């Protein structure tokens, strides 16, 4: 009870915050909407498990709606008016290749995500510099020693 008086986070304001969060996905805007502080909302999320759970569900609902809209724009497309001579003469359906790629990457990451090659466990990287004598020490603004290395002449990955 003391927490409610001290912070202003009444059950009614908590419910309004959660509903606004579900609609916008924006914590700061949701806190402003109920006239309370964003940082206190994050504290309350940690302190009140029921509020924290409602927060997570609201964010999940918001993300689900965003995914639905992303899919719609990528697959079904969206209408855009066509003008000629300052007058609307029709409309066309446009599709978003970029959104489609994001959607595919999220659904099948193994197939559509960019892949960075991870080194196998136990692998070592050996870098051979073309001019080892060109390595020179420099002092940074903080007084710590820095190394300036030339571009590598050869980079090898060794697995054992």
Secondary structure by P-SEA (a helix, b strand, c coil): ccccccccccaaaaaaaaaaaaacccaaaaaaaacccaaaaaaaaaacaaaaaaaaaaaaaaaaaaaaaaaaaacbbbbbbbbccccccbbbbbbbaaaaaaaaaaacccccccccccccccbbbbbbbcccccbbbbbccccbbbbbbccccbbbbbcc
